[in-house]
Amino acid sequence: MREVCNPGLGQHGCEQFPKNSAADAIRFHVAQDAGELIHIQYVFEKDCWPTEHGDAASLTNEILRRQAGVFLESYLRRRNAT
């Protein structure tokens, strides 16, 4: 198998990953689904340990906000498929 950059843990095997990053992974999850109102939370991880967490709506980094949006789209597709 060839090595590729893993978006889950980019620090371990992706030469493009920032060396001094405060986190090496971000995870999203649905904290509450109230139909039209869905709360998404994030967790930053460093070496597989949580370092920061919060409401995804509070993210100021545009790339992370877009990742949260893609997570939401995927969640809605799965939720609406049932």
C-alpha positions as a Markdown table, in Angstrom:
| # | Residue | x | y | z |
|---|---|---|---|---|
| 1 | Met | 0.0 | 0.0 | 0.0 |
| 2 | Arg | 1.2 | 3.5 | -0.7 |
| 3 | Glu | 1.2 | 6.2 | 2.0 |
| 4 | Val | -1.3 | 9.0 | 1.6 |
| 5 | Cys | -2.2 | 12.0 | 3.7 |
| 6 | Asn | -4.8 | 10.9 | 6.2 |
| 7 | Pro | -7.3 | 13.7 | 7.1 |
| 8 | Gly | -8.0 | 11.9 | 10.4 |
| 9 | Leu | -4.4 | 12.1 | 11.7 |
| 10 | Gly | -2.4 | 14.1 | 9.2 |
| 11 | Gln | 0.6 | 14.7 | 11.5 |
| 12 | His | 1.6 | 11.0 | 11.1 |
| 13 | Gly | 2.5 | 10.7 | 7.5 |
| 14 | Cys | 1.6 | 13.9 | 5.6 |
| 15 | Glu | 4.5 | 16.1 | 4.8 |
| 16 | Gln | 2.1 | 19.0 | 4.1 |
| 17 | Phe | 0.8 | 19.0 | 7.7 |
| 18 | Pro | 2.0 | 22.0 | 9.8 |
| 19 | Lys | 4.7 | 20.8 | 12.1 |
| 20 | Asn | 3.7 | 23.0 | 15.1 |
| 21 | Ser | 0.0 | 22.5 | 14.8 |
| 22 | Ala | -1.9 | 22.7 | 18.1 |
| 23 | Ala | -4.0 | 19.7 | 17.0 |
| 24 | Asp | -3.5 | 16.8 | 14.6 |
| 25 | Ala | -7.2 | 15.9 | 14.1 |
| 26 | Ile | -10.7 | 17.5 | 14.4 |
| 27 | Arg | -13.8 | 15.4 | 14.9 |
| 28 | Phe | -17.4 | 16.6 | 14.5 |
| 29 | His | -20.5 | 15.1 | 16.0 |
| 30 | Val | -24.2 | 15.9 | 16.3 |
| 31 | Ala | -24.9 | 17.0 | 19.9 |
| 32 | Gln | -28.6 | 17.6 | 19.3 |
| 33 | Asp | -31.0 | 17.0 | 16.4 |
| 34 | Ala | -34.2 | 18.9 | 16.9 |
| 35 | Gly | -35.5 | 18.6 | 13.3 |
| 36 | Glu | -34.8 | 21.9 | 11.8 |
| 37 | Leu | -32.2 | 22.9 | 14.4 |
| 38 | Ile | -29.1 | 20.7 | 14.6 |
| 39 | His | -26.2 | 21.4 | 17.0 |
| 40 | Ile | -22.8 | 20.2 | 15.8 |
| 41 | Gln | -19.8 | 20.1 | 18.2 |
| 42 | Tyr | -16.2 | 19.8 | 17.4 |
| 43 | Val | -13.2 | 18.2 | 19.3 |
| 44 | Phe | -9.6 | 19.0 | 18.5 |
| 45 | Glu | -7.2 | 16.1 | 19.2 |
| 46 | Lys | -3.5 | 16.0 | 19.7 |
| 47 | Asp | -1.8 | 12.6 | 19.9 |
| 48 | Cys | -5.3 | 11.0 | 20.2 |
| 49 | Trp | -6.2 | 13.1 | 23.2 |
| 50 | Pro | -8.9 | 15.9 | 23.2 |
| 51 | Thr | -7.4 | 19.4 | 23.6 |
| 52 | Glu | -10.3 | 21.7 | 22.8 |
| 53 | His | -14.0 | 21.3 | 22.1 |
| 54 | Gly | -17.0 | 23.5 | 21.4 |
| 55 | Asp | -20.0 | 24.4 | 19.3 |
| 56 | Ala | -19.0 | 24.2 | 15.6 |
| 57 | Ala | -20.9 | 27.5 | 15.0 |
| 58 | Ser | -18.2 | 29.3 | 17.0 |
| 59 | Leu | -15.4 | 28.2 | 14.7 |
| 60 | Thr | -13.7 | 31.2 | 13.1 |
| 61 | Asn | -11.4 | 29.4 | 10.7 |
| 62 | Glu | -13.2 | 29.3 | 7.3 |
| 63 | Ile | -11.7 | 25.9 | 6.3 |
| 64 | Leu | -12.9 | 24.3 | 9.6 |
| 65 | Arg | -16.4 | 25.9 | 9.1 |
| 66 | Arg | -16.6 | 24.4 | 5.7 |
| 67 | Gln | -15.6 | 21.0 | 7.0 |
| 68 | Ala | -18.3 | 21.3 | 9.6 |
| 69 | Gly | -20.7 | 22.1 | 6.8 |
| 70 | Val | -19.7 | 19.1 | 4.8 |
| 71 | Phe | -20.1 | 17.0 | 8.0 |
| 72 | Leu | -23.7 | 18.4 | 8.3 |
| 73 | Glu | -24.5 | 17.6 | 4.7 |
| 74 | Ser | -23.3 | 14.0 | 5.1 |
| 75 | Tyr | -25.3 | 13.7 | 8.3 |
| 76 | Leu | -28.5 | 15.0 | 6.7 |
| 77 | Arg | -28.1 | 12.6 | 3.7 |
| 78 | Arg | -27.8 | 9.7 | 6.1 |
| 79 | Arg | -30.7 | 10.9 | 8.4 |
| 80 | Asn | -33.0 | 11.5 | 5.5 |
| 81 | Ala | -32.2 | 8.2 | 3.8 |
| 82 | Thr | -34.0 | 6.3 | 6.6 |
